[in-house]
Amino acid sequence: MLDPQEYLDILKSGGVSFFAGVPDSLLKSICACITDKLDRNDHIIAANEGGAVGLAIGHHLATGQIPLVYMQNSGLGNVVNPLMSLASPEIYGIPMVLMIGWRGRPGMKDEPQHVHQGRVTPDTLKAMNIDYIVLSDYINEAKKQTNQAIQNAIANNCPIALLIPKGTFGSYKFNQSFPKLTLEREDAIIKVASSIEDNAAVVCTTGMPSRELFEYRARNGARHETDFLTVGGMGHASQIALGLALKQPNRTVYCIDGDGAALMHLGAMAISGNSGVSNFIHIVVNNGAHESVGGQPTVGFAIDFPAIAKACGYKTAVSIDSIEEIGKQVKAAQLVDGPTFIEIHVKTGHRDNIGRPTTTPAENKIAMMEFLTK
């Protein structure tokens, strides 16, 4: 495995002077090291991967130096447009290094939502005419590969990708501190789930929240068909929920969202708030971190989510941080004629033994569609 600090030094000595991206579990050690070691002007944890490419382009224009954009391969969909319509050598010709966590690599066991993406990742890059290197976990070879990638990007004024397989980086002790809160996210999700109507539908965001919701249902012998687990597609849960609410007007639809996911496609709140639906309750469980992929911070605690929601047209918007307030605010939201918004501040962290859904995404879809016809 590569030592994150040693590899960061290789990147910097090779001329990489700016880092931006969205954290990934395969990159959590190197991302944590970057977060710890670099000045805030040299590293931005972006709202989404396309925004990170924009930051990288701006950095190159300002300095003439080469930036690095990091992401999980699921984020390739967010970078196709800025890479091909701006950074391409056929347009502006912006050199940059793309560090891509290769989830779902063929031959490696992974979660269902990563299998298709992992299988087509190399072909996706080829179709975009972006050369790639599978990074070695031997430091001398990795140094040679990285320097070659940087040189090629500069020489050809183009993006070059480094594909990072599982287990490439060794561990790194993350020194980031977060606000001292007491409410556990899992407890907040359980309280929400226990406060909603029997015929309500829930769309839950990707990562730990969906896993925690599934385990709560399983422990209590409750139905899973009321819940759509958005196991991939980070940032899209609220629009899935809105699409559902538009065609199920007699059923309350809840979106249990995360701060990182909500930030990734923040414009969705403007669409939801102006939708006019009376049965949509949007709940953002905010721990200020990309916890499912390593714990790097978001700007979730630095912005005013309720004020944004109100400006986007939600009828009501509140922020709470106690278990007692959750049931009260969920019940209040049920009485509002219009989209409503609840932010719940929670602490970072989760149980070490948290499981994964035991049903497949296809089974989840079929069960929910049958439930929605009742």
C-alpha positions, 0 to 999 in steps of 0.5 A: 500500500502507498503511504498517503503522505509520501504519495502527496509529496510525489504529487506536489514535487511533480508540480500539482499545486491544487486539489479539488474533488468529492471524497471516495471510500477508496481514496479516504486516506489520501483525501484525509491527508490532503485535507489535513496538510494543505491550506484551504486555498490549495484544496476545496472539497467541492459540492460535486465533481463537475464543480471540482473540474471548474475549480481546477480550470480556474486554478490553471487559468490563474497560475498556469499550474496543474491541478488534481481532481479526485472522485469516485468513478460514480462521479464521472457522470458529473464531469463529462460536460466540463471535461469534454466541452471545456478542458478538452484539448480541442477546446481550451486544453486544460491539463489536469490529473483525475484521481478516480477511485475504481469501485466495482472493478471487475473481479473485485467484490463490491456493492450492486450499484458499483458493478455496472459503473466499475465494468465500464469505467475504462471504456468511459474514459476511452470514449472521452479520449482520456488516457488512464493509468491504473496506479500501482501500490508500490511506491517507486512504480507509482511515482514513475506512473504519476510523474508520467501522467503529469508530464503527459497532461502538460505536454498535451494540454489535456486531462489524464486519469489515475485509476485507483483500485481498492487497497491502494492507499494505506491508513491515515489518522484523520485530525479533523474536528467537528462540533460537539453534538449529542444526537446520533444520526441512526437515532434521528432516522429511527425517530423519523421512521417511527413518526410517519404515517403508516401509508407514507413512502420514504426515499432515503439517500445513499450511504449510511442513512439507507443502511441504518433505515434498512436495519431499523425496519429489519429489527422491528419486523417492519415492511421494507416496501415503504422505503426506496433506498437510493443506493447510488446516484448521490444527490438525487434522492430529493428529486426521486421523492418529488417525482413520486409525490407528484403522482401520489398526491394522497400519500405523504412522501418523505425524503431522508437526505444528507448534507453532502448529498443535498449540497451536491445538487442544491438546485433541486431544492429550488425545484422542490420548493416551487413544485406546489405539492402538498405531500412532500417533506424533505429532511436533511440529516446534517452531520457536516461530513461525507461520513460514508466515504471517509469523514471529510467535512462538508460546508453543511454546518457553515450554511443556513439550510432552512433559510435556503429552503425558505428562499427556494419556496418551501412553506416551512423550514426549521433546524433542530438538534434533539430527539424530542423535537423530531417527532414534534416537527414531523407531525407539524410538517404533516399539517402543512399544505406545501413542501416542508423542510426539516434540518436535523443536526447530528454528530458524526460516527456510526456503529462498526457493525452496521450491515447492508441491505439484504434485498437487491435494488431490483427487489426494492423497486418491485416491492415499493411499486406494489406498495404504491398501488395499494 
